[in-house]
Amino acid sequence: MAPLLQYQDYRCYLQNFYDWKKRTSAFSWRDFSRMAGFASPVFLKQVCEGKANLGKKATVKVADAFGFVGAEREYFFNMVQYAQAKTDEKRRYAFAEMESIASANRVAHVGTDAYKYYDSWVHPVVRELAPAMPGAMPKEIAQKCLHEVSAKEVKDSIDFQVEAGLLKKTGPGEYEQTDKLLAGDTQSMALAVRSMNRQMAQFAAETLDSVPADERFVSGITMGVSDDAFGKIVEALRKCREQVQSIIFNDDKVERVLRLNLQLFPLTERIGDTEDTKTKRNTP
Protein backbone atom coordinates (compact mmCIF):
# COMPACT_ATOMS: atom_id res chain seq x y z
CA MET A 1 0.00 0.00 0.00
CA ALA A 2 1.02 3.63 -0.46
CA PRO A 3 3.14 5.42 2.18
CA LEU A 4 1.30 7.37 4.87
CA LEU A 5 2.33 10.79 3.55
CA GLN A 6 0.52 10.14 0.27
CA TYR A 7 -2.81 9.99 2.12
CA GLN A 8 -5.01 12.88 3.21
CA ASP A 9 -7.81 10.80 4.77
CA TYR A 10 -6.76 8.80 7.81
CA ARG A 11 -9.86 6.60 7.62
CA CYS A 12 -8.89 5.65 4.08
CA TYR A 13 -5.38 4.80 5.28
CA LEU A 14 -6.69 2.56 8.06
CA GLN A 15 -9.16 0.86 5.71
CA ASN A 16 -6.45 0.26 3.10
CA PHE A 17 -4.17 -1.20 5.75
CA TYR A 18 -6.92 -3.55 6.91
CA ASP A 19 -7.71 -4.61 3.33
CA TRP A 20 -4.01 -5.23 2.63
CA LYS A 21 -3.59 -7.34 5.78
CA LYS A 22 -6.81 -9.20 5.02
CA ARG A 23 -5.52 -10.18 1.57
CA THR A 24 -2.26 -11.50 2.93
CA SER A 25 -3.39 -13.18 6.16
CA ALA A 26 -6.36 -14.21 8.30
CA PHE A 27 -6.61 -10.66 9.63
CA SER A 28 -9.85 -9.47 11.26
CA TRP A 29 -11.21 -6.26 12.72
CA ARG A 30 -10.78 -7.88 16.12
CA ASP A 31 -7.10 -8.41 15.35
CA PHE A 32 -6.78 -4.81 14.17
CA SER A 33 -8.39 -3.41 17.32
CA ARG A 34 -6.29 -5.70 19.53
CA MET A 35 -3.14 -4.60 17.70
CA ALA A 36 -3.91 -0.99 18.63
CA GLY A 37 -4.95 -1.82 22.18
CA PHE A 38 -8.72 -1.26 21.95
CA ALA A 39 -11.12 -3.39 23.98
CA SER A 40 -13.95 -3.17 21.44
CA PRO A 41 -13.34 -5.62 18.56
CA VAL A 42 -15.18 -3.38 16.09
CA PHE A 43 -13.98 0.07 17.17
CA LEU A 44 -11.60 0.60 14.26
CA LYS A 45 -14.21 -0.76 11.85
CA GLN A 46 -16.60 1.92 13.10
CA VAL A 47 -13.86 4.54 12.73
CA CYS A 48 -13.24 3.52 9.12
CA GLU A 49 -16.97 3.70 8.41
CA GLY A 50 -17.19 7.20 9.90
CA LYS A 51 -19.37 6.02 12.78
CA ALA A 52 -16.73 6.80 15.41
CA ASN A 53 -13.82 9.20 15.78
CA LEU A 54 -10.32 8.87 17.19
CA GLY A 55 -9.88 10.85 20.39
CA LYS A 56 -6.45 12.07 21.49
CA LYS A 57 -5.59 8.91 23.42
CA ALA A 58 -6.93 6.69 20.65
CA THR A 59 -4.88 8.61 18.07
CA VAL A 60 -1.73 7.98 20.11
CA LYS A 61 -2.60 4.28 20.39
CA VAL A 62 -3.01 3.93 16.63
CA ALA A 63 0.20 5.87 15.95
CA ASP A 64 2.06 3.63 18.40
CA ALA A 65 0.59 0.49 16.82
CA PHE A 66 1.87 1.54 13.40
CA GLY A 67 5.22 2.62 14.81
CA PHE A 68 4.89 6.16 13.50
CA VAL A 69 7.72 8.43 14.64
CA GLY A 70 9.00 11.84 13.63
CA ALA A 71 7.38 13.33 10.52
CA GLU A 72 5.02 10.38 10.02
CA ARG A 73 3.71 10.65 13.58
CA GLU A 74 3.17 14.40 13.30
CA TYR A 75 1.53 13.94 9.91
CA PHE A 76 -0.86 11.29 11.25
CA PHE A 77 -1.91 13.51 14.17
CA ASN A 78 -2.65 16.37 11.77
CA MET A 79 -4.49 14.05 9.39
CA VAL A 80 -6.83 13.01 12.23
CA GLN A 81 -7.31 16.66 13.22
CA TYR A 82 -8.04 17.58 9.59
CA ALA A 83 -10.78 14.97 9.37
CA GLN A 84 -12.39 15.65 12.74
CA ALA A 85 -11.93 19.38 13.42
CA LYS A 86 -15.18 21.19 14.13
CA THR A 87 -14.22 24.49 12.46
CA ASP A 88 -12.85 25.37 9.05
CA GLU A 89 -10.04 27.33 10.71
CA LYS A 90 -8.76 24.24 12.50
CA ARG A 91 -9.13 22.14 9.35
CA ARG A 92 -7.19 24.70 7.33
CA TYR A 93 -4.41 24.72 9.92
CA ALA A 94 -4.18 20.92 9.97
CA PHE A 95 -4.19 20.77 6.17
CA ALA A 96 -1.40 23.37 6.00
CA GLU A 97 0.65 21.34 8.47
CA MET A 98 0.11 18.19 6.39
CA GLU A 99 1.21 19.98 3.24
CA SER A 100 4.29 21.37 4.99
CA ILE A 101 5.33 17.93 6.20
CA ALA A 102 4.61 16.33 2.83
CA SER A 103 6.55 19.07 1.03
CA ALA A 104 9.54 18.69 3.34
CA ASN A 105 9.52 14.99 2.51
CA ARG A 106 8.95 15.62 -1.21
CA VAL A 107 5.50 14.09 -1.44
CA ALA A 108 3.01 15.75 -3.83
CA HIS A 109 -0.73 15.54 -3.17
CA VAL A 110 -3.15 15.21 -6.06
CA GLY A 111 -5.55 17.69 -4.50
CA THR A 112 -3.05 20.41 -3.58
CA ASP A 113 -3.52 22.53 -6.73
CA ALA A 114 -7.29 22.31 -6.45
CA TYR A 115 -7.20 23.31 -2.80
CA LYS A 116 -4.93 26.29 -3.50
CA TYR A 117 -6.99 27.46 -6.48
CA TYR A 118 -10.31 27.53 -4.64
CA ASP A 119 -8.84 28.90 -1.43
CA SER A 120 -8.65 32.48 -2.77
CA TRP A 121 -10.91 34.61 -4.97
CA VAL A 122 -7.80 35.99 -6.71
CA HIS A 123 -7.10 32.84 -8.74
CA PRO A 124 -10.41 32.50 -10.63
CA VAL A 125 -10.51 36.26 -11.30
CA VAL A 126 -6.95 36.29 -12.63
CA ARG A 127 -7.70 33.20 -14.71
CA GLU A 128 -10.39 35.23 -16.49
CA LEU A 129 -8.54 38.57 -16.67
CA ALA A 130 -5.07 37.47 -17.78
CA PRO A 131 -6.19 36.02 -21.16
CA ALA A 132 -8.51 39.01 -21.72
CA MET A 133 -5.68 41.54 -21.22
CA PRO A 134 -2.85 40.39 -23.51
CA GLY A 135 0.43 42.10 -22.73
CA ALA A 136 -0.85 43.56 -19.45
CA MET A 137 1.50 43.77 -16.48
CA PRO A 138 0.39 42.25 -13.15
CA LYS A 139 -0.09 45.78 -11.78
CA GLU A 140 -2.54 46.60 -14.59
CA ILE A 141 -4.50 43.42 -13.94
CA ALA A 142 -4.58 44.20 -10.22
CA GLN A 143 -5.94 47.69 -10.92
CA LYS A 144 -8.93 46.21 -12.76
CA CYS A 145 -10.03 44.27 -9.68
CA LEU A 146 -12.70 45.92 -7.54
CA HIS A 147 -11.25 44.32 -4.42
CA GLU A 148 -7.75 45.04 -3.21
CA VAL A 149 -5.03 42.80 -4.60
CA SER A 150 -1.35 43.54 -5.14
CA ALA A 151 0.67 43.16 -8.33
CA LYS A 152 2.73 40.49 -6.58
CA GLU A 153 -0.40 38.50 -5.72
CA VAL A 154 -1.48 38.67 -9.36
CA LYS A 155 1.97 37.56 -10.56
CA ASP A 156 2.05 34.72 -8.02
CA SER A 157 -1.42 33.64 -9.16
CA ILE A 158 -0.39 33.62 -12.83
CA ASP A 159 2.79 31.66 -12.04
CA PHE A 160 0.82 29.13 -9.99
CA GLN A 161 -1.82 28.65 -12.67
CA VAL A 162 0.76 28.20 -15.42
CA GLU A 163 2.56 25.61 -13.32
CA ALA A 164 -0.73 23.88 -12.46
CA GLY A 165 -1.73 23.82 -16.13
CA LEU A 166 -4.73 26.13 -15.73
CA LEU A 167 -3.21 28.86 -17.88
CA LYS A 168 -0.90 28.44 -20.86
CA LYS A 169 1.64 31.12 -21.69
CA THR A 170 1.49 31.91 -25.43
CA GLY A 171 3.77 34.96 -25.54
CA PRO A 172 5.17 37.80 -23.41
CA GLY A 173 2.33 38.69 -21.04
CA GLU A 174 -0.10 36.60 -23.09
CA TYR A 175 -2.06 33.66 -21.72
CA GLU A 176 -4.93 31.40 -22.66
CA GLN A 177 -7.09 29.16 -20.52
CA THR A 178 -6.66 25.42 -20.74
CA ASP A 179 -9.48 22.93 -20.37
CA LYS A 180 -7.87 21.31 -17.35
CA LEU A 181 -10.27 20.56 -14.49
CA LEU A 182 -9.09 20.68 -10.91
CA ALA A 183 -9.79 17.69 -8.72
CA GLY A 184 -8.86 16.67 -5.22
CA ASP A 185 -10.10 14.47 -2.41
CA THR A 186 -13.67 15.24 -1.41
CA GLN A 187 -12.83 16.74 1.97
CA SER A 188 -10.09 19.13 0.82
CA MET A 189 -12.21 20.28 -2.12
CA ALA A 190 -15.24 20.89 0.09
CA LEU A 191 -13.16 22.90 2.54
CA ALA A 192 -11.56 25.04 -0.16
CA VAL A 193 -14.82 25.65 -2.03
CA ARG A 194 -16.49 26.70 1.25
CA SER A 195 -13.70 29.22 1.71
CA MET A 196 -14.31 30.55 -1.80
CA ASN A 197 -18.08 30.73 -1.32
CA ARG A 198 -17.62 32.56 1.97
CA GLN A 199 -15.42 35.20 0.31
CA MET A 200 -17.80 35.62 -2.62
CA ALA A 201 -20.84 35.90 -0.34
CA GLN A 202 -19.08 38.74 1.49
CA PHE A 203 -18.28 40.45 -1.81
CA ALA A 204 -21.94 40.13 -2.84
CA ALA A 205 -23.06 41.89 0.34
CA GLU A 206 -20.57 44.71 -0.26
CA THR A 207 -21.85 45.35 -3.80
CA LEU A 208 -25.21 46.48 -2.39
CA ASP A 209 -23.47 49.71 -1.40
CA SER A 210 -20.49 49.87 -3.77
CA VAL A 211 -21.89 48.88 -7.19
CA PRO A 212 -24.65 50.78 -9.07
CA ALA A 213 -27.95 48.91 -9.30
CA ASP A 214 -27.80 48.74 -13.10
CA GLU A 215 -24.50 46.82 -12.92
CA ARG A 216 -25.69 44.07 -10.61
CA PHE A 217 -28.70 41.84 -10.07
CA VAL A 218 -29.80 40.96 -6.56
CA SER A 219 -33.11 39.27 -5.90
CA GLY A 220 -34.53 36.88 -3.35
CA ILE A 221 -37.61 34.99 -2.19
CA THR A 222 -38.47 33.98 1.37
CA MET A 223 -40.70 30.91 1.13
CA GLY A 224 -42.20 28.06 3.06
CA VAL A 225 -41.61 24.73 1.30
CA SER A 226 -41.82 20.97 1.70
CA ASP A 227 -38.78 18.69 1.39
CA ASP A 228 -40.09 17.62 -2.00
CA ALA A 229 -40.30 21.22 -3.22
CA PHE A 230 -36.80 21.89 -1.86
CA GLY A 231 -35.40 19.13 -4.06
CA LYS A 232 -37.19 20.54 -7.11
CA ILE A 233 -35.88 24.04 -6.42
CA VAL A 234 -32.31 22.74 -6.11
CA GLU A 235 -32.69 20.97 -9.46
CA ALA A 236 -34.08 24.15 -11.04
CA LEU A 237 -31.06 26.09 -9.77
CA ARG A 238 -28.71 23.46 -11.20
CA LYS A 239 -30.38 23.85 -14.60
CA CYS A 240 -30.15 27.64 -14.32
CA ARG A 241 -26.42 27.33 -13.66
CA GLU A 242 -26.04 25.10 -16.72
CA GLN A 243 -27.89 27.67 -18.85
CA VAL A 244 -25.58 30.43 -17.65
CA GLN A 245 -22.55 28.26 -18.46
CA SER A 246 -23.94 27.73 -21.96
CA ILE A 247 -24.22 31.51 -22.47
CA ILE A 248 -20.63 31.96 -21.29
CA PHE A 249 -19.38 29.18 -23.57
CA ASN A 250 -20.83 30.94 -26.61
CA ASP A 251 -19.54 34.39 -25.62
CA ASP A 252 -16.36 35.32 -27.52
CA LYS A 253 -15.37 38.60 -25.87
CA VAL A 254 -14.54 39.23 -22.22
CA GLU A 255 -15.22 42.82 -21.13
CA ARG A 256 -15.39 42.27 -17.38
CA VAL A 257 -15.41 39.48 -14.80
CA LEU A 258 -18.60 38.77 -12.86
CA ARG A 259 -19.52 36.36 -10.09
CA LEU A 260 -22.85 34.53 -9.90
CA ASN A 261 -23.79 33.22 -6.45
CA LEU A 262 -26.66 30.73 -6.22
CA GLN A 263 -27.68 30.54 -2.57
CA LEU A 264 -30.55 28.61 -1.02
CA PHE A 265 -30.48 28.17 2.75
CA PRO A 266 -32.86 27.62 5.69
CA LEU A 267 -34.08 30.43 7.93
CA THR A 268 -35.92 28.11 10.34
CA GLU A 269 -35.80 24.56 11.60
CA ARG A 270 -38.30 22.02 10.25
CA ILE A 271 -41.68 22.70 11.81
CA GLY A 272 -42.20 19.07 12.78
CA ASP A 273 -38.71 18.57 14.20
CA THR A 274 -38.19 17.49 17.80
CA GLU A 275 -34.86 17.29 19.61
CA ASP A 276 -34.78 13.52 18.92
CA THR A 277 -35.32 13.85 15.16
CA LYS A 278 -32.72 16.63 14.92
CA THR A 279 -30.19 14.47 16.77
CA LYS A 280 -30.82 11.50 14.49
CA ARG A 281 -30.52 13.66 11.37
CA ASN A 282 -27.20 15.16 12.49
CA THR A 283 -25.67 11.83 13.53
CA PRO A 284 -23.40 10.25 10.88
RANORLIN-V947274 format. One record per run of one state. SS is the DSSP state (hx for helix, st for strand, lp for the rest). FROM is the first residue (numbers start at 1). TO is the last residue. If there is no record, write none. Layout:
[[SS & FROM & TO] [SS & FROM & TO]]
//
This chain:
[[lp & 1 & 3] [hx & 4 & 6] [lp & 7 & 9] [hx & 10 & 24] [lp & 25 & 28] [hx & 29 & 36] [lp & 37 & 42] [hx & 43 & 48] [lp & 49 & 55] [hx & 56 & 66] [lp & 67 & 69] [hx & 70 & 84] [lp & 85 & 87] [hx & 88 & 104] [lp & 105 & 111] [hx & 112 & 118] [lp & 119 & 120] [hx & 121 & 132] [lp & 133 & 137] [hx & 138 & 144] [lp & 145 & 150] [hx & 151 & 164] [lp & 165 & 166] [st & 167 & 171] [lp & 172 & 173] [st & 174 & 177] [lp & 178 & 185] [hx & 186 & 210] [lp & 211 & 212] [hx & 213 & 215] [lp & 216 & 226] [hx & 227 & 249] [lp & 250 & 274] [hx & 275 & 282] [lp & 283 & 284]]
//
